[in-house]
Amino acid sequence: MEQLKQTGRNNRLIRIASLLLIALAVVSGASCGPDVIKGRPPFVSISDMSQTTDTLSAVFVISNQNGVPMNIDSMEIAVRVNTSELTRYDSQASLLIGANSTEEVRAQTVPDDFTRKLLTSLDSGQLESLSFDLEGRVHTPEDGYLSFEQKGYLYPVPGRPGHFRAAVTQAKGLVREKPH
C-alpha cells in the first residue's frame, strides 16, 4: 500500500514538473518571436525606362522593406551613367506604402543630347548594356531621411524599341541619415 502511495506522488510530481517545463518553453519561445522591422530605407528599382524623341520616362518601384507602413513625405531619386544624369525624380507629395508592399512612381524628363545618343546606342545594339548608379533618399516623419544607393545595368527590351529594363547588381548605403 505504501508503495502505491509513493508511486502516485511520483506521478503527480512528474506531471507538475512537466507542466512547468512546458510553461517555461512557451514563455521563452514567445519572448524570442520575430521582431518587426522598422526604420529600413526602401529598396528602389527601375521597372521600366523608355525613350521617345521628346521624353525619357522611368518607372521606379518603391519597396517598403519594413513590417510597418512607410509614410513618405518627400523623395529624391537620381539615375546616373558615370557623371551624367539620365533622369531624376523629386517629389514633395505624400506616398503611403503598406508594410512589406510596393508602389510605383513615374519620372518624365526631356533628355539632353548625350543621354539620347547613349540610349539610342544601347537600343541599336552598339552597346550591350549600360552601367548605372541609382541613388536617393526619402523622408518620413517617423525615421527622418533614409538613403539608398544601387549599381546596375540597363538592357534593351527585345521587341520593344526604345524600352529598357534594369538589373541591380549591388545595393549599398541603405542607412538612416543622421540629423544635421
N, C-alpha and C positions, 0 to 999 in steps of 0.2 A: 504494500500500500504506500509506504514511504517513497518507494521508487517511482510510482505513478505520479505522486505529487511533485517530485523533483523533475520528472520529465515534462509535466505541464508547465512548471515555472520556466524551464529552459526554453520551451517552445514560445512562451509569452515574451521572454527576453529577446529571443531571436527575431520575433515579429516586430517588436518595438525598435530594435536596432536596425532592422531592415527598413522600416518606415522612416526613421531618422536619416538613414543614408540616402533614401530616395528623395526626401525633402531637401537635403543638403545639395544633392545633384541638381534638382530643379532650380533652386535658388542660385547656385553658382552658374548654371547654364544660362539663366535669364540675364545675369549681370554681364555675361560675355557675348551678348547678342550683337548684331551688326549696328555700327554707328551710322547715323545719317550724314552723308557727305554735304558739307556747306562751304561756301567761300571759294570754290574752284572756278577758275575762268571758263568761259565756254570754249568749245572746240569749233573753230570756224573753218569752213572749206568752200571751195568753188564748185558748185554743182553744174554750172554751165557758163560759158563765155562765148559771145558771138559778136561778129563784126559785120556791119554793113558799110556802105560807102560813107555814111554820115555819123554813125554811132558805134560805140563799143558798149555792149551790155554784159553785165556779170551778175549771176545769181549766187548769193552766198547763203550757205546753210549754217545756222547758228544752233549748236547743240548744247543744251544745258546738261552738264555732267553732274549736277547736284541732285540730292534727294529732296530738295525743296524748290518751289518756284523761284525763278530769277526775274526780277523786275528791273529791266534795263531802262535808264532814262537818257543815256547818250551813248553813241557808238562811233568809233573810227576804225576803218579798215583800209589798208593800202596794199596794192599788189605791185611789186617792182621786179624788173629784169635788170640786173646789175644796178645801176644808179638811176635808171629811167623808170618813172612811174607809169604803169599800164593803165590802172584805174584806181579810183578812190571812192569810198562811201563814208560820208559824215552825216550823222543824224542826231538831232536833239529830241526826236519823237520817242514816246514810251513804247516799249515792247515787252510784253509779259510772256515768258516761256515757262510752261509747266515743268514740274520735276521730271528729269530724265526724258525730256521731249526736245523737239526741234522746231524751228521756224525759219522762214526764208526772207531775205531782203534782196532788193534789186538795185543795182547801181547802173546809171547810164551816163556816159561821158562822150565828149567829142574827142576822138583820138588825134594825137599830133602825127605828123608825117612819119616820124621814126617808128612809133607804135604800129601805125597802119602797115608800113613796109615789113616790119618784123612779123606781124601776124599773117600777112599775105605770103611771106616766105615759108612760114610754118604750114599754112593751108595748102600751098602748092607742092609741098614735099621737098623743097630746098633744105629745110631743116626738119629733122626727125622729131625733135622735141625742143621745148624752150624752158630752161630753168627759171624758176621764180621764187621770190620771197613774199610771204603774206604776213603782215604784222598789223597790230592794232590794239585797241583796248575798249572795254565797255565800262560804264559807271553804273553802279547800283546803290540805292540808299543804304542797304544793309552792309555791303562789303567795300564800298568805295570803288577805286579804279582797279580793274583786273586786266592784266596784259596777256597777250598771246602772240606767238611767232611760229611760223612754219616755213619749211622749204619744200619745194616740189617741182613737178614738171607739167607743162601743158602739152597736150597732144591734139592733133586734128581728129574730129569725129568722122569716121568713114561714112561716105554717102550723104554728109550734111555740110556742104561747103560753107565756110565762114563760122563754123561752130567748133569749139574746143572743149576738152574735158581735162580735169586736173587730177593728178595723183600726188598725195602728200607723202614725202619720204622721211621727213623729220619734223617733229613738233618739239619746241623748246620754249623756255621763258614763260611757261604758264604759271604766273605768280601774281599775288596780290601786291599792288604798288603801295609803298609807304607814303603816308600823307606828307605833303610838302610843308 
